[in-house]
Amino acid sequence: MVDGLLTAGLRREASDAAFAVACAGLHAGDASPARWERYLALVEERPDRLTGRETFLSHDNLAVREATLSVVRTTA
């Protein structure tokens, strides 16, 4: 989906989709850094796209919390 949006020239929508994919991975307990790297690469030129994001992550969920910490640890 992200590639299709990029091909259509919809960069903001592609970055939104990449963010949703990365969050969905965390929600499922998968902290794949590649998803976050792709998202960050899409917003690198426009960091303002990082602000105002809503998230559906539940930090009460142990798998989500551990996946989030894993991403932070590997990028810190």
Secondary structure, 3 states (H helix, E strand, C coil): CHHHHHHCCCHHHHHHHHHHHHHHHHHCCCCCHHHHHHHHHHHCCCHHHHCCCCCCCCCCCHHHHHHHHHHHHHHC
